[in-house]
């Protein structure tokens, strides 16, 4: 129990006007902080349930920020694909429509077409995706050759080379053909890809497996051994080489 002297000291402390004003200010600050916290919870700025942000969520947030800042076509395309991969297909479709309406220059990227083809593949609409990818791939190659032959000072074909989406479309077409058992057409796509990017080990493995399926044992072995220089302990390569030995 507090002594009478302590009680007198407390009473005299609060009799000081400066102390009273400071006390009121502290209370107002606390009340203001609590009201702000409640407002953030109610409006959803601060979620009630806290969960770690996934890498996919982080990618979406990053691409969204870039798109809002400068409408970068590649980031917009990646945003749409990330949304689709995360199961937010309706939002992905809305972004695709906004992307299309923005009418940005797609000569070098065909980013709208690639985003749409990616969503179609996610929806298992492979025939529709294939038509879009084939046209996109042809358009990109034509744009690349046209730019390469031009005499402009800022020649993007010389500066950046073959557009990345050309390669991605080529691989996607190959994988669709493989799934449809159109092996000769898939091999044509993989040959084209590897003629330009011969050190892509994962694609060498894909072509090796395809050649095995086509009974081209020697060709498969060459691809697996080429890939092994870059991925010496890759299990798929070791299995492929084992299968080759078993067939001989």
C-alpha positions in Angstrom: 0.0 0.0 0.0 1.3 3.4 -0.9 2.3 5.7 2.0 0.6 9.0 2.6 3.8 10.8 1.5 3.9 8.9 -1.8 0.2 9.8 -2.4 0.9 13.4 -1.6 3.9 13.3 -4.1 1.6 11.8 -6.9 -1.0 14.4 -6.2 1.5 17.2 -6.4 2.9 15.8 -9.6 -0.5 15.9 -11.4 -1.1 19.4 -10.0 1.7 20.6 -12.3 0.0 22.0 -15.5 2.9 21.0 -17.7 2.6 17.4 -16.6 -1.2 17.4 -17.1 -0.8 18.7 -20.7 1.9 16.1 -21.4 -0.3 13.4 -20.0 -3.2 14.4 -22.2 -1.0 14.5 -25.2 0.3 10.9 -24.5 -3.3 9.7 -24.2 -4.3 11.4 -27.5 -1.4 9.8 -29.3 -2.3 6.3 -28.0 -6.0 6.8 -29.0 -4.9 8.1 -32.4 -2.7 5.1 -33.0 -5.4 2.7 -32.0 -7.9 4.4 -34.3 -5.4 4.2 -37.2 -4.9 0.5 -36.6 -8.6 -0.2 -36.5 -9.1 1.8 -39.7 -6.3 -0.2 -41.5 -7.9 -3.5 -40.4 -11.4 -2.4 -41.5 -10.2 -1.1 -45.0 -8.0 -4.2 -45.6 -4.8 -2.2 -45.8 -3.5 -4.4 -42.9 -4.8 -8.0 -43.2 -6.3 -9.7 -40.2 -4.6 -13.0 -41.2 -0.9 -12.7 -41.7 0.8 -15.3 -44.0 4.2 -15.4 -45.6 4.2 -13.9 -49.1 5.0 -16.6 -51.7 7.5 -16.0 -54.5 4.6 -16.0 -56.9 2.9 -13.3 -54.9 6.1 -11.3 -54.9 6.5 -11.6 -58.7 2.9 -10.5 -59.2 3.5 -7.4 -57.0 6.7 -6.6 -58.7 5.2 -6.9 -62.2 2.1 -4.9 -61.2 4.3 -2.1 -59.9 6.3 -1.9 -63.1 3.2 -2.0 -65.3 1.6 0.8 -63.2 4.7 2.9 -63.5 5.5 2.6 -67.2 3.4 -0.1 -69.0 6.4 -2.1 -69.9 5.1 -4.8 -72.3 7.3 -7.6 -71.1 6.4 -7.0 -67.4 2.7 -6.8 -68.4 3.0 -10.1 -70.2 4.7 -11.7 -67.2 2.1 -10.3 -64.8 -0.7 -11.9 -66.8 1.2 -15.3 -66.9 1.9 -15.1 -63.2 -1.7 -14.4 -62.4 -2.8 -17.3 -64.5 -0.3 -19.6 -62.9 -1.5 -18.6 -59.4 -5.1 -19.5 -60.3 -6.3 -16.0 -60.8 -7.6 -16.6 -64.3 -10.3 -14.0 -64.3 -7.9 -11.3 -63.2 -5.4 -12.5 -65.8 -8.0 -12.2 -68.5 -8.9 -8.6 -67.4 -5.2 -7.6 -67.5 -4.9 -9.2 -71.0 -7.8 -7.1 -72.2 -6.3 -3.9 -70.7 -3.0 -4.9 -72.2 -4.5 -5.3 -75.7 -6.5 -2.0 -75.5 -3.3 -0.1 -74.5 -2.1 -0.7 -78.1 1.6 -0.7 -77.3 4.3 -1.5 -79.8 4.7 -5.3 -79.9 6.9 -5.6 -82.9 9.9 -6.7 -80.9 8.1 -8.9 -78.3 4.6 -9.9 -79.5 4.0 -9.8 -75.7 0.2 -9.7 -75.9 0.1 -12.8 -78.2 2.4 -14.7 -75.9 0.5 -13.8 -72.8 -2.8 -15.0 -74.5 -1.1 -18.2 -75.8 0.1 -18.9 -72.3 -3.3 -18.6 -70.8 -4.8 -20.9 -73.5 -2.2 -23.5 -72.6 -3.1 -23.2 -68.9 -6.7 -23.9 -70.0 -5.7 -26.9 -72.0 -6.7 -25.2 -75.3 -3.6 -26.4 -77.1 -4.9 -26.2 -80.7 -5.8 -22.5 -80.2 -2.5 -21.8 -78.4 -0.6 -23.5 -81.2 -2.1 -21.4 -83.9 -1.3 -18.2 -81.9 2.3 -19.3 -81.1 3.0 -20.2 -84.8 1.8 -16.9 -86.0 3.7 -15.1 -83.2 6.9 -16.9 -84.0 6.7 -16.1 -87.7 5.9 -12.4 -87.0 8.9 -12.2 -84.6 11.3 -13.7 -87.1 10.1 -11.4 -89.9 10.5 -8.4 -87.6 13.9 -9.5 -86.6 15.1 -10.0 -90.2 13.5 -6.7 -91.3 15.2 -4.8 -88.5 18.6 -6.5 -89.1 18.5 -5.5 -92.7 17.6 -1.9 -91.9 20.2 0.9 -91.6 18.7 2.7 -88.6 21.1 4.0 -85.9 19.2 2.2 -83.1 18.9 -1.3 -84.5 17.4 -3.5 -81.9 18.2 -6.7 -83.8 21.9 -5.9 -83.7 21.7 -4.7 -80.1 19.6 -7.5 -78.6 19.6 -10.3 -81.1 16.7 -12.7 -81.8 13.7 -11.8 -79.6 13.4 -14.0 -76.5 9.8 -14.7 -77.2 10.8 -16.3 -80.5 12.7 -18.9 -78.5 10.0 -19.4 -75.9 7.3 -19.8 -78.6 9.5 -22.4 -80.4 9.9 -24.4 -77.2 6.2 -24.2 -76.4 5.3 -25.3 -79.9 7.7 -28.2 -79.6 6.2 -29.3 -76.3 2.7 -29.2 -77.7 3.8 -31.3 -80.7 5.4 -33.8 -78.3 2.2 -34.0 -76.3 0.3 -34.6 -79.5 2.8 -37.3 -80.7 3.7 -35.2 -83.7 7.4 -36.1 -83.2 8.8 -35.1 -86.6 7.3 -31.6 -86.2 8.5 -31.3 -82.6 12.0 -32.3 -83.7 12.0 -29.6 -86.3 11.2 -27.0 -83.6 13.9 -28.3 -81.3 16.5 -28.4 -84.1 15.7 -24.8 -84.9 16.0 -23.8 -81.3 19.3 -25.6 -80.7 20.8 -24.3 -83.9 20.6 -20.9 -82.3 21.2 -21.8 -78.7 23.3 -25.0 -78.8 24.4 -24.9 -75.1 20.8 -25.1 -73.6 21.3 -28.3 -71.7 17.6 -28.8 -70.7 16.5 -28.6 -74.4 19.3 -31.0 -75.4 17.8 -33.4 -72.9 14.3 -32.9 -74.3 15.6 -33.6 -77.8 17.5 -36.6 -76.6 14.4 -38.1 -75.1 12.4 -37.3 -78.2 15.1 -39.0 -80.4 14.9 -42.1 -78.1 11.2 -42.2 -78.7 11.8 -42.0 -82.4 14.4 -44.8 -82.1 17.3 -42.5 -83.1 19.7 -44.1 -80.6 22.9 -42.5 -81.9 21.3 -39.0 -82.1 19.9 -39.4 -78.6 23.3 -40.4 -77.2 24.9 -37.3 -78.8 22.3 -35.0 -77.2 22.6 -36.6 -73.8 26.4 -36.5 -73.9 26.3 -32.8 -75.0 24.0 -32.0 -72.2 26.2 -33.9 -69.7 29.0 -31.4 -70.3 26.9 -28.8 -68.6 24.9 -31.0 -66.2 27.2 -33.9 -65.3 25.0 -35.3 -62.5 21.6 -34.8 -64.0 19.4 -37.8 -63.4 17.5 -37.6 -66.7 20.8 -37.7 -68.6 22.0 -40.8 -66.7 18.7 -42.5 -67.2 18.8 -41.7 -70.9 22.3 -43.1 -71.3 21.3 -46.2 -69.4 18.3 -46.8 -71.7 20.6 -46.4 -74.7 23.0 -49.0 -73.4 20.0 -51.3 -72.7 18.8 -51.0 -76.3 22.1 -51.8 -77.9 
